[in-house]
Amino acid sequence: MHRILLSWSSGKDSAWALHVLRKQPGLEVVGLLTTFNEVADRVAMHAVRHRLVALQAAAAGLPLWPVLLPFPCSNLEYGERMSAVLGRAREEGITHIAFGDLFLEDVREYRIRMLSGTGIEPLFPLWGSPADTPALARQMLDAGLRAILTCVDPRQLPEDFVGRPYNAALLAGLPDGVDPCGERGEFHTFCFAGPMFASGIAVQTGEAVSRDGFRYMDLVPGKANGEAGSLSGTGGSFMKPEGDGQAV
């Protein structure tokens, strides 16, 4: 039995990777690995609060392995903190770290280099080509995955897409050239329901802000209403997100 630690961004691709891995014999996902900006206490780029990621881990029935990174984070500091995590992983019998990457070769090569010589192998359960992502997006939605766009790159996608549900209507309205899974960084998501969770996560949208060339939507925990997952609006305040280094 291979013991898998899953790189967890809080978005739909890592959530779907969990679902795919759990269906494969001989694999056991034993934890979710997430890097956080230790000042803002949020996931990089996705700008998702630590509390919401903890709720995802609880819904998935898995322990969260948080890695707190300073901001700014030097390459040396990043390497030291990740080395400590990998040391713990080896001690706990982790054989692989899985990633939800879809088709970017440079990202895949970086993952492979990062783990080279550690005794832990990379795993890419969703790997394919750009031609595969339209069908992948539909497959996720058909299986009941629900997510919301938490970050948009206005250079690639109009900023008013931030805060919108990731659904068939959104896919139909994407401009030409935008990957339906946002694999080229067009957008990032937070997954709040799907077959990888025992129950959905109630979330509320807050305030949208622009920072460092990106448009972000704040999310806060909502009140559970007994549904598979829910999304509603609120006027909550937004703590400005910061980058937290090269995330795993």
C-alpha positions as CSV (number, residue, x, y, z in Angstrom):
1,M,0.0,0.0,0.0
2,H,1.4,3.4,-1.0
3,R,0.9,6.2,1.5
4,I,0.1,9.5,-0.3
5,L,0.3,13.0,0.9
6,L,-1.7,15.3,-1.4
7,S,-0.7,18.8,-2.2
8,W,-3.8,20.8,-1.3
9,S,-4.4,24.3,-2.7
10,S,-8.1,24.4,-1.6
11,G,-9.2,24.5,-5.2
12,K,-11.2,22.1,-7.4
13,D,-8.2,20.4,-9.0
14,S,-6.6,19.2,-5.8
15,A,-10.1,18.2,-4.6
16,W,-10.7,16.2,-7.7
17,A,-7.3,14.6,-7.4
18,L,-8.3,13.4,-3.9
19,H,-11.4,11.8,-5.4
20,V,-9.4,10.1,-8.2
21,L,-6.7,8.8,-5.8
22,R,-9.3,7.3,-3.5
23,K,-10.7,5.2,-6.3
24,Q,-7.3,3.7,-7.2
25,P,-6.4,0.4,-5.5
26,G,-3.1,0.2,-3.6
27,L,-3.2,3.9,-2.7
28,E,-4.0,5.5,0.6
29,V,-4.2,9.3,1.0
30,V,-3.2,10.1,4.5
31,G,-3.0,13.9,4.6
32,L,-3.4,17.2,2.9
33,L,-0.3,19.4,2.5
34,T,-0.9,23.2,2.3
35,T,1.4,26.1,2.4
36,F,0.1,29.3,4.1
37,N,1.4,32.8,4.4
38,E,2.0,32.9,8.2
39,V,1.3,36.6,8.4
40,A,-2.1,36.6,6.5
41,D,-2.9,33.0,7.4
42,R,-4.1,32.4,3.9
43,V,-3.3,30.1,1.0
44,A,-1.2,31.8,-1.7
45,M,-3.0,33.0,-4.9
46,H,-6.2,31.4,-3.8
47,A,-6.3,33.8,-0.8
48,V,-8.3,31.3,1.2
49,R,-8.4,31.5,4.9
50,H,-6.7,28.8,7.0
51,R,-10.0,28.1,8.8
52,L,-11.7,27.2,5.5
53,V,-9.0,24.8,4.5
54,A,-9.2,23.2,8.0
55,L,-13.0,22.7,7.3
56,Q,-12.1,21.1,4.0
57,A,-9.7,18.7,5.7
58,A,-12.4,17.8,8.3
59,A,-14.9,17.1,5.5
60,A,-12.4,14.9,3.7
61,G,-11.7,13.0,6.9
62,L,-7.9,13.7,6.6
63,P,-5.4,15.6,8.7
64,L,-4.1,18.9,7.4
65,W,-0.4,19.3,7.2
66,P,0.0,23.1,7.3
67,V,3.4,24.7,6.3
68,L,3.6,28.3,7.5
69,L,5.9,30.4,5.3
70,P,7.1,33.9,6.1
71,F,6.4,36.8,3.8
72,P,8.5,37.6,2.0
73,C,9.9,34.1,1.8
74,S,13.5,33.6,0.6
75,N,14.4,30.5,-1.4
76,L,16.6,29.4,1.6
77,E,13.7,29.8,4.1
78,Y,11.3,28.0,1.8
79,G,13.8,25.1,1.3
80,E,14.4,24.7,5.0
81,R,10.7,24.6,5.9
82,M,9.8,22.2,3.1
83,S,12.8,20.0,4.0
84,A,11.4,19.7,7.6
85,V,8.0,18.6,6.2
86,L,9.6,16.0,3.9
87,G,11.6,14.7,6.8
88,R,8.4,14.2,8.8
89,A,6.8,12.6,5.8
90,R,9.6,10.0,5.5
91,E,9.3,9.2,9.2
92,E,5.6,8.6,8.8
93,G,6.1,6.2,5.9
94,I,4.8,8.6,3.1
95,T,5.9,7.1,-0.3
96,H,4.4,9.8,-2.6
97,I,3.3,13.4,-2.8
98,A,0.5,13.8,-5.3
99,F,-0.3,17.0,-7.2
100,G,-3.3,18.2,-9.1
101,D,-1.4,19.6,-12.0
102,L,-3.0,19.1,-15.4
103,F,-0.6,19.8,-18.3
104,L,2.0,22.5,-17.5
105,E,5.4,20.8,-18.2
106,D,7.5,23.3,-16.3
107,V,5.4,22.9,-13.2
108,R,5.7,19.1,-13.4
109,E,9.4,19.3,-13.9
110,Y,9.7,21.6,-10.8
111,R,7.8,19.1,-8.7
112,I,10.1,16.3,-9.8
113,R,13.2,18.3,-9.1
114,M,11.9,19.3,-5.7
115,L,11.5,15.7,-4.6
116,S,14.5,14.3,-6.3
117,G,16.7,12.5,-3.8
118,T,14.2,12.7,-0.9
119,G,13.0,9.1,-1.1
120,I,9.5,10.4,-1.9
121,E,8.1,10.2,-5.4
122,P,5.8,12.6,-7.2
123,L,2.4,11.5,-8.4
124,F,0.2,13.3,-11.0
125,P,-3.2,11.6,-11.1
126,L,-4.9,14.2,-13.3
127,W,-2.1,14.6,-15.8
128,G,-3.1,15.0,-19.5
129,S,-3.0,17.7,-22.2
130,P,-4.9,21.0,-22.8
131,A,-7.3,19.1,-25.0
132,D,-8.4,17.1,-22.0
133,T,-9.5,19.9,-19.7
134,P,-13.0,20.7,-21.2
135,A,-14.1,17.1,-20.6
136,L,-12.4,17.1,-17.2
137,A,-14.3,20.3,-16.2
138,R,-17.6,18.7,-17.2
139,Q,-16.8,15.5,-15.4
140,M,-16.1,17.4,-12.2
141,L,-19.4,19.2,-12.3
142,D,-21.4,16.1,-13.3
143,A,-20.0,14.4,-10.2
144,G,-21.3,17.1,-8.0
145,L,-18.2,19.2,-7.4
146,R,-19.0,22.8,-6.5
147,A,-16.5,25.6,-6.3
148,I,-16.2,29.4,-6.4
149,L,-13.6,31.6,-8.1
150,T,-11.5,33.3,-5.4
151,C,-8.9,34.9,-7.7
152,V,-8.8,36.1,-11.2
153,D,-5.9,37.3,-13.4
154,P,-7.5,40.3,-15.2
155,R,-4.8,40.1,-17.9
156,Q,-6.4,36.8,-18.9
157,L,-10.0,36.9,-17.7
158,P,-12.4,39.9,-16.8
159,E,-12.2,40.6,-13.1
160,D,-16.0,40.4,-12.7
161,F,-15.6,36.6,-12.9
162,V,-14.2,36.6,-9.4
163,G,-16.8,35.4,-6.8
164,R,-18.8,33.5,-9.5
165,P,-19.7,29.8,-9.0
166,Y,-17.7,27.4,-11.1
167,N,-20.5,25.8,-13.1
168,A,-21.7,25.2,-16.6
169,A,-22.8,28.8,-17.1
170,L,-19.4,30.0,-16.2
171,L,-17.7,27.6,-18.5
172,A,-20.0,28.6,-21.4
173,G,-19.1,32.3,-20.8
174,L,-15.3,31.9,-20.7
175,P,-13.5,34.0,-23.4
176,D,-11.7,32.2,-26.2
177,G,-8.3,30.9,-25.1
178,V,-9.1,30.6,-21.4
179,D,-8.6,27.1,-20.1
180,P,-11.8,25.7,-18.6
181,C,-9.9,24.5,-15.6
182,G,-7.8,27.7,-15.3
183,E,-4.6,25.7,-15.6
184,R,-2.6,28.7,-17.0
185,G,-3.4,30.8,-13.9
186,E,-6.5,32.5,-15.4
187,F,-8.4,31.9,-12.2
188,H,-8.2,29.9,-8.9
189,T,-11.0,28.4,-6.9
190,F,-12.2,27.1,-3.5
191,C,-14.0,23.8,-3.6
192,F,-16.9,23.6,-1.1
193,A,-18.7,20.4,-2.1
194,G,-18.2,17.2,-4.0
195,P,-17.7,13.4,-3.7
196,M,-14.4,13.9,-1.9
197,F,-16.2,15.4,1.1
198,A,-18.5,13.6,3.6
199,S,-20.5,16.9,3.8
200,G,-20.4,20.2,2.1
201,I,-18.9,23.4,3.5
202,A,-21.1,26.4,3.9
203,V,-19.2,29.6,2.8
204,Q,-20.1,33.2,2.3
205,T,-18.6,35.7,-0.1
206,G,-17.3,38.9,1.3
207,E,-15.5,41.8,-0.2
208,A,-13.6,41.8,-3.5
209,V,-10.3,43.7,-3.8
210,S,-7.6,44.2,-6.3
211,R,-4.0,43.6,-5.2
212,D,-0.7,43.0,-7.0
213,G,-2.4,42.8,-10.3
214,F,-5.0,40.2,-9.3
215,R,-8.7,40.4,-8.3
216,Y,-9.6,38.5,-5.1
217,M,-12.9,37.5,-3.5
218,D,-12.8,36.9,0.3
219,L,-14.7,33.9,1.6
220,V,-15.7,33.3,5.2
221,P,-17.4,30.2,6.9
222,G,-21.1,30.3,6.5
223,K,-23.9,28.7,8.5
224,A,-24.6,25.1,7.7
225,N,-28.1,24.6,6.2
226,G,-28.1,20.8,5.8
227,E,-27.4,21.0,2.0
228,A,-24.4,19.3,0.3
229,G,-22.7,22.7,0.3
230,S,-23.9,26.3,0.1
231,L,-22.7,29.7,-1.0
232,S,-24.2,33.0,0.0
233,G,-23.3,36.7,0.1
234,T,-22.2,38.8,3.0
235,G,-20.4,42.0,3.7
236,G,-17.5,40.6,5.6
237,S,-14.2,42.5,5.7
238,F,-11.2,41.3,3.6
239,M,-7.7,40.9,4.9
240,K,-5.5,41.6,2.0
241,P,-3.8,38.5,0.7
242,E,0.0,38.2,0.3
243,G,2.1,35.7,-1.6
244,D,3.7,33.0,0.4
245,G,6.4,31.7,-1.8
246,Q,6.5,28.8,-4.2
247,A,3.7,26.5,-3.0
248,V,3.9,22.8,-3.3
